[in-house]
Amino acid sequence: MLFSIPNIITMVFMSLYSIVYGSCVSHFVGTDGLSAVNIVYPMVSIELAVSIMLAAGGSSLIARKMGEGKSYEAKSDFTMIVIVSLLLGISIAVLSLVFIRPLLGALGAGNGSLYELCHGYFCILIAFAPAFLLQTIFQYGLIDAGKPALGMVMMILAGVTNIVLDIVFMGPLNMGIRGAAIATVTGYCIPTLFGLIYFSVRRLGTLSFVKPLWDWDTIVQTCSNGAAQMVSNLSTAVTTFLFNITVLRLIGEDGVAAISILLYAQYIFTAVYLGYSSGVAPIFSYNFGNGDRERSKGLLKNSLIFIALCSVVSFAVSIVGAGGITSIFAPPGSNVYDIAVGGFIYFSVGFLFMGINLFTSAFFTALSDGKTASILSMLRTLVFLTGGILLLPQIAGVEISISQS
C-alpha cells in the first residue's frame, strides 16, 4: 500500500485535472477550442500509448532484475529505455511537424478557423513529445527505485502548475488556445527535468543512469511486455468514438453529453485501479525475480481483496451519488441530466468488474507475460467492448448498451 497509495493519488488527481482542463478551455476559448483539443486527442493517445508501453514493459524487466540481484543490468536497461524514449519522442515530434497539414486533415480539423486553432495548439504540444514520453518513464522509474511519493509530488506539482498557467495564459494574458498548449508542455517539463537530475546524481542509488549495455532483445521484450497497456490506451480513442456515433444516432446530442458525463465518472474510478496496479506491479516483478513465491501469493491475495472492496465501494457510490455526480455537469431537470442519471443505474454495474480486468493485465505484464496481458487487454478493450457497442443497442436498447463498458 505504501507503494500504491501515492500512485493512486497521482492517477486520481490527473483524472480530476483533465476535467478542470477541459472546463478552462471551454470557458476561456469557447467550444471551438474544446473541439480543437478533442480533434488532436488521437495523437496524444498515440504518445501516451508509446510511453506507457515502454514505461510499464520496462518497469517489469527492471524490477525483476533488481530482485535477481542484477543491479547494474537493471540500471543499464533503465538508461537504455530512457534513450530510446527520447529518440522516439524526437521522431514523433519531427514527423508530425513535417506532415502537420495532412495529419490535421485526417484528424478532421477542416480548413477554416477550427484548423487554425488545431494548428496553434498541436504545433506546441507535439514539439514537446520527448518530454511527454520521458515524464511517464520517470514516473515508473521512481516506483522501481522505491520512491513512489516523489513521483506523486512531481505529477501533482506539474498538474497544479498547468492549471494555474491555464487560467493566467487564457485569462488575463488572453493567449487563447496557444496559452493552453504552453501551460500543458510546461507541466510536462517539470517531472521530466526532475527525473533527469534525480537519476543523474544518484549514482549509488537503487536506480540511476549508467553507461548502457545495449541489448536490443531487451527493447523488444520491453515493447512486448507493455503491449497490453499500449492496446488499452489506443482503444480508448476508438471506443469513445464508437460510443459517440452510436448514442448520437439513437438519442441525439443530449445522449452524447450524457455518455460524456458517465465516462468522466468512470475516469475517477479507473484511476484508482490503474494507480494501484501500476504501483504494485514492480513488487510482483521483484518477487518474481528473486523467486519469493510465498510473498507473491500473499501479495496477489491481498490485491484481489483490495480490488474487490474498491469495486463494491465504486458501485455503491455510483448508485447513491448518481444525481450529485451528474449535477456537476448538467442542471437537475434537464434532458441530459435525466438521461445520465438513468444510464448510471446500468453503467455502474461495470464498476464491479472493471478493477479485476485492469489488475489482471497489469499482473501478467509484471510477470513479463506480455502475450497473456495483451490478449486480455485486447478482449476487454476492443473485442467485447466494440462488439457490445455495435450489437447491444439492437438487442436491449440504449441504456443497457451503455452499461456493458
Order of alpha helices (4+ residues) and beta strands (2+ residues): alpha-alpha-alpha-alpha-alpha-alpha-alpha-alpha-alpha-alpha-alpha-alpha-alpha-alpha-alpha-alpha-alpha-alpha-alpha
